[in-house]
């Protein structure tokens, strides 16, 4: 009897409280001559289109006939109010808020909504030696309010308590907060600043935010230096510096995405002759505040042959042909195997990144576009002017499955600035979606140096490695998938099952006639949306028996 399946299913969780943080691609087009040196931008009432700040508007690309066009990813469910504007694109004008000419009156568009969250607001666990705890918070930049946390048990020691609060603020929104005991004592993030995260369910322990329940004690971040030999004849071996995030020792079952950075001498503190990106300190802070995924970072030292090693083979400088293909061979076939063998990595393209600045930015783009290894790339202040042939090759190519972060300081010079703008336009022409597949960030007043790249690094890490793209183990624990039978077709011996799904999790539908022996029927792909309503089906139910069904989490990598 098919109906007996209901004995093993859960009720639907009917609460629906917040908009999804998922971004939907939206096509924009404007026709008009805005004059030489100017471009058309989209400016509107949402952060994805600048929040009415002209310097943060999204640039469209020019096509023949004075048609300006492009796709921009905007948060699902947004009631968008926007205008097309013209702005001068020279670096000297970019950051001037007065650099704007409004081309249209207010326009309106409703961005298609995603299902609302399958839970209400935020849930926070907090370990503290206080007797009482109040949370002072703001959601999505709104006004601050306070709420008392409930003491639900003991902590790691008899003098510590575990507090919890649920249903505050908005699921999917940013949460800025501090904690207080009501007696003038406050818990703020390291650096005496407010906590700020977009996670919906998290632990706060020892000043760190976790999307999972952390071990009682965690190892601090550490950097390991190792010499990697080269099997590539024209590329010498060199030191690499491996950053391991907090808790790497205790979290022995966890695997991590890997970010490969060029000019490794300058990546981690104290840096080299030109300074430091302070990537270790930045990642520690961004991970600790729930804004970036826990990540292994690998700084690959440069050599005296830095320029040819980072230059594509299509171009040359000072009579020396570029050897980025050989350098890429070294990174992929020497450095990467060492990292994958010695450390617990996630090594598929979505979890393998590369990032660099200047010539290092150029080679990052090259490695991303010319190999299938890297799925996300950070291109800081790229020296495209050194490689016009490769720029032309990129322009003649097609869209690749990449997420690309492009940036440039307004104080770096016209050739740097203009070439980076051109590369952004090239990617828009290849149907990359602004805010989703490609982002361009201007560093107002920034020069071509490590200090400027260090200042822009936090935004790049949040874009390329957002904390939301780790499967949220606590959220899954607090709000397991709600699984119900959706429809039964007795004549065709088929049934459809509905369930809620969270980002990164996959499930297997199983059937049993005796609640002891289970047969897998169908396994889903990992969820790609922050949350979603999904369905599975059993289309070949045998006759003559009673059956039960269950939804089991599939194995995680």
Long-range contacts (C-beta under 8 A, 24 or more apart in sequence): 1-546, 2-488, 2-490, 2-495, 2-541, 2-547, 3-488, 4-546, 4-547, 4-548, 5-485, 5-495, 5-547, 5-548, 5-549, 6-485, 7-548, 8-515, 8-548, 8-549, 8-550, 9-483, 9-484, 9-485, 9-497, 9-549, 10-482, 10-483, 10-484, 11-482, 11-484, 12-482, 12-484, 12-498, 13-118, 13-119, 13-479, 13-482, 13-500, 15-118, 15-119, 15-120, 16-115, 16-116, 16-117, 16-118, 17-116, 17-117, 17-119, 17-120, 17-121, 17-170, 17-171, 18-116, 18-117, 18-121, 18-170, 18-171, 18-172, 18-173, 19-75, 19-76, 19-77, 19-78, 19-113, 19-114, 19-116, 19-170, 19-172, 20-75, 20-76, 20-77, 20-113, 20-114, 20-115, 20-116, 20-117, 20-172, 20-529, 20-530, 20-531, 21-75, 21-172, 21-173, 21-198, 21-468, 21-530, 22-75, 22-76, 22-114, 22-529, 22-530, 23-48, 23-73, 23-74, 23-75, 23-76, 23-435, 23-436, 24-73, 24-74, 24-75, 24-76, 24-111, 24-112, 25-71, 25-72, 25-73, 25-433, 25-436, 26-71, 26-72, 26-73, 26-74, 26-80, 26-109, 26-111, 27-69, 27-70, 27-71, 28-60, 28-69, 28-70, 28-71, 28-72, 28-84, 29-60, 29-67, 29-68, 29-69, 30-60, 30-67, 30-68, 30-69, 30-84, 30-103, 30-104, 31-65, 31-66, 31-67, 31-68, 32-66, 32-68, 32-103, 33-66, 34-66, 34-68, 34-86, 34-101, 34-103, 35-86, 37-88, 37-89, 37-90, 38-86, 38-87, 38-88, 38-89, 38-101, 39-68, 39-86, 39-87, 39-89, 40-68, 40-84, 40-85, 40-86, 40-103, 41-84, 41-85, 41-86, 41-87, 42-72, 42-82, 42-83, 42-84, 42-85, 43-82, 43-83, 43-84, 43-85, 43-100, 44-80, 44-81, 44-82, 44-83, 45-80, 45-81, 45-82, 46-74, 46-75, 46-78, 46-80, 48-72, 48-73, 48-74, 48-75, 48-78, 48-435, 49-74, 49-80, 49-82, 53-97, 54-85, 54-87, 54-97, 54-98, 54-99, 54-100, 55-94, 55-95, 55-96, 55-97, 55-99, 55-442, 55-444, 57-85, 57-87, 57-100, 58-434, 58-435, 59-87, 59-89, 59-421, 59-424, 59-434, 59-440, 60-428, 61-425, 61-428, 61-429, 62-425, 70-428, 70-434, 71-428, 71-431, 71-433, 71-434, 72-433, 72-434, 72-435, 73-433, 73-434, 73-435, 73-436, 74-111, 74-435, 75-111, 76-111, 76-112, 76-113, 76-114, 77-111, 77-112, 77-113, 77-114, 78-110, 78-111, 79-108, 79-110, 79-111, 80-108, 80-109, 80-110, 80-111, 81-106, 81-107, 81-108, 82-106, 82-107, 82-108, 82-109, 83-107, 89-421, 90-414, 90-417, 91-408, 91-410, 91-411, 91-412, 91-413, 91-414, 91-417, 91-442, 92-410, 94-410, 94-442, 94-444, 95-410, 95-442, 95-444, 95-445, 114-529, 114-530, 114-531, 114-532, 115-531, 115-532, 115-533, 117-171, 117-172, 117-200, 117-531, 118-479, 118-482, 118-500, 118-502, 118-531, 119-171, 119-200, 119-201, 119-475, 119-478, 119-479, 120-166, 120-167, 120-171, 121-166, 121-167, 121-168, 121-169, 121-170, 121-171, 121-200, 122-165, 122-166, 122-167, 122-168, 122-169, 122-170, 122-171, 122-175, 122-200, 122-201, 123-164, 123-165, 123-166, 123-167, 123-200, 123-201, 123-202, 123-474, 123-475, 123-478, 124-149, 124-164, 124-165, 124-166, 124-168, 124-201, 124-202, 124-203, 124-204, 125-162, 125-163, 125-164, 125-202, 125-203, 125-204, 125-213, 125-474, 126-162, 126-163, 126-164, 126-165, 126-179, 126-203, 126-204, 126-205, 127-155, 127-156, 127-160, 127-161, 127-162, 127-163, 127-203, 127-204, 127-205, 127-206, 128-155, 128-160, 128-161, 128-163, 128-179, 128-181, 128-187, 129-155, 129-159, 129-160, 129-161, 130-161, 130-181, 130-185, 131-161, 131-181, 132-181, 132-182, 133-163, 133-179, 133-180, 133-181, 134-179, 134-180, 134-181, 134-182, 135-165, 135-168, 135-177, 135-179, 136-177, 136-178, 136-179, 136-180, 137-168, 137-169, 137-175, 137-176, 137-177, 138-175, 138-176, 138-177, 139-169, 139-170, 139-173, 139-174, 139-175, 140-170, 140-173, 140-174, 141-174, 141-176, 149-179, 156-216, 171-200, 172-198, 172-200, 172-530, 173-198, 174-198, 175-199, 179-204, 189-288, 189-289, 190-285, 190-288, 191-285, 195-289, 195-290, 196-289, 196-291, 197-289, 197-290, 197-291, 197-467, 198-290, 198-291, 198-466, 198-467, 198-468, 199-290, 199-467, 199-468, 199-472, 200-472, 200-475, 201-472, 201-474, 201-475, 201-478, 201-479, 202-290, 202-474, 203-474, 207-288, 208-246, 208-288, 208-289, 209-288, 209-289, 209-290, 210-290, 210-474, 211-290, 211-467, 211-470, 211-472, 211-473, 211-474, 211-475, 212-473, 212-474, 213-473, 213-474, 213-477, 214-247, 214-251, 215-247, 215-250, 215-251, 217-250, 218-246, 218-247, 218-249, 218-250, 218-251, 219-246, 219-247, 219-248, 219-249, 219-250, 220-246, 221-245, 221-246, 221-248, 221-280, 221-283, 221-284, 222-248, 223-268, 223-280, 226-338, 226-342, 228-334, 228-335, 228-338, 229-334, 230-330, 230-334, 231-330, 231-333, 231-334, 232-326, 232-327, 232-329, 232-330, 232-333, 232-334, 233-326, 234-323, 234-326, 235-309, 235-323, 235-326, 235-327, 235-329, 235-330, 236-303, 236-305, 237-334, 238-264, 238-300, 238-301, 238-302, 238-303, 239-264, 239-301, 240-264, 240-298, 240-299, 240-300, 240-301, 240-335, 240-338, 240-339, 241-267, 241-268, 241-298, 241-299, 241-301, 242-296, 242-297, 242-298, 242-299, 242-339, 242-343, 243-268, 243-279, 243-280, 243-283, 243-296, 243-297, 243-298, 243-299, 244-296, 244-343, 245-283, 245-284, 245-287, 245-294, 245-295, 245-296, 246-284, 246-287, 246-288, 246-294, 247-294, 248-344, 252-344, 254-294, 254-344, 255-344, 255-345, 255-346, 255-557, 256-293, 256-294, 256-295, 256-296, 256-343, 256-344, 256-345, 256-346, 256-351, 257-293, 257-295, 257-296, 257-345, 257-346, 257-351, 257-352, 257-353, 257-465, 258-295, 258-296, 258-297, 258-298, 258-336, 258-339, 258-343, 258-345, 258-346, 258-347, 258-351, 258-352, 258-353, 259-295, 259-296, 259-297, 259-298, 259-353, 259-354, 259-355, 259-464, 259-465, 260-298, 260-300, 260-331, 260-335, 260-336, 260-352, 260-353, 260-354, 260-355, 260-374, 261-297, 261-298, 261-299, 261-300, 261-354, 261-355, 261-356, 261-360, 262-300, 262-302, 262-310, 262-354, 262-355, 262-356, 262-357, 262-360, 262-363, 262-364, 263-299, 263-301, 263-302, 263-306, 263-356, 263-357, 263-360, 264-298, 264-299, 264-300, 264-301, 264-302, 265-299, 265-301, 265-302, 266-450, 267-297, 267-299, 268-299, 271-450, 274-449, 274-450, 275-449, 275-450, 275-451, 275-454, 276-450, 276-454, 277-357, 277-450, 277-453, 277-454, 277-457, 278-454, 278-457, 279-454, 279-457, 282-454, 282-457, 282-458, 282-461, 283-461, 285-458, 286-458, 286-461, 286-462, 287-467, 290-467, 291-458, 291-461, 291-462, 291-466, 291-467, 292-461, 292-462, 292-465, 292-466, 292-467, 293-465, 293-466, 293-467, 293-469, 293-470, 294-470, 295-465, 296-339, 296-343, 296-345, 298-335, 298-339, 300-331, 300-335, 302-360, 306-359, 307-359, 307-386, 309-363, 310-356, 310-359, 310-360, 310-362, 310-363, 311-359, 311-362, 311-363, 311-386, 311-387, 312-362, 312-363, 312-366, 312-370, 312-387, 312-389, 312-390, 312-393, 314-387, 314-389, 314-390, 314-393, 315-386, 315-387, 315-388, 315-389, 315-390, 317-386, 322-387, 322-390, 324-362, 324-363, 324-366, 324-367, 325-370, 327-363, 328-363, 328-366, 328-367, 328-370, 328-371, 331-367, 332-371, 332-373, 336-373, 346-557, 348-375, 349-373, 349-374, 349-375, 349-401, 350-375, 350-376, 351-375, 352-376, 353-377, 353-378, 353-464, 353-465, 354-378, 355-379, 355-380, 355-405, 355-460, 355-464, 356-380, 357-381, 357-382, 357-450, 357-453, 358-382, 358-383, 358-448, 359-383, 359-386, 362-386, 362-387, 362-390, 365-394, 365-404, 365-423, 366-390, 368-400, 368-402, 368-404, 369-394, 369-397, 369-400, 369-402, 374-402, 375-401, 375-402, 375-403, 376-402, 376-403, 376-404, 376-405, 376-464, 376-465, 377-402, 377-403, 377-404, 377-405, 378-405, 378-460, 378-464, 379-404, 379-405, 379-406, 379-407, 379-423, 380-407, 380-453, 380-456, 380-460, 381-407, 381-408, 381-409, 381-412, 381-416, 381-420, 381-448, 381-452, 381-453, 382-406, 382-408, 382-416, 382-419, 382-420, 382-423, 383-416, 384-416, 384-419, 384-420, 384-422, 384-423, 385-415, 385-416, 385-419, 391-419, 391-422, 391-423, 391-426, 394-423, 394-426, 395-426, 395-429, 397-430, 398-430, 399-427, 399-430, 399-431, 399-432, 399-437, 402-432, 402-437, 403-436, 403-437, 403-438, 403-463, 403-464, 404-432, 404-437, 404-438, 404-439, 405-438, 405-439, 405-441, 405-460, 405-463, 405-464, 406-438, 406-439, 406-440, 406-441, 407-440, 407-441, 407-442, 407-443, 407-456, 407-460, 408-440, 408-442, 408-443, 409-442, 409-443, 409-445, 409-446, 409-447, 409-448, 409-452, 410-442, 410-443, 410-444, 410-445, 410-446, 411-445, 411-446, 411-447, 411-448, 412-446, 412-447, 412-448, 413-448, 416-448, 439-463, 468-503, 468-530, 469-503, 469-504, 470-504, 471-502, 471-503, 471-504, 471-505, 471-526, 471-556, 472-502, 472-503, 472-504, 475-502, 476-502, 476-505, 476-553, 481-505, 481-507, 481-551, 483-550, 483-551, 485-549, 486-535, 492-539, 493-539, 493-540, 493-541, 493-542, 493-543, 494-537, 494-538, 494-539, 494-540, 494-541, 495-537, 495-538, 495-541, 495-549, 496-535, 496-536, 496-537, 497-535, 497-536, 497-537, 497-538, 497-549, 497-551, 498-533, 498-534, 498-535, 499-533, 499-534, 499-535, 499-536, 499-551, 500-531, 500-532, 500-533, 500-534, 501-527, 501-529, 501-531, 501-532, 501-533, 501-534, 502-527, 502-530, 502-531, 503-527, 503-528, 503-529, 503-530, 503-531, 504-556, 505-553, 505-554, 505-556, 506-553, 506-554, 507-536, 507-551, 507-552, 507-553, 507-554, 508-551, 508-552, 508-553, 508-554, 509-536, 509-538, 509-549, 509-550, 509-551, 510-549, 510-550, 510-551, 510-552, 511-538, 511-541, 511-547, 511-548, 511-549, 512-547, 512-548, 512-549, 512-550, 513-545, 513-546, 513-547, 513-548, 515-548, 518-550, 518-552, 523-554, 524-554
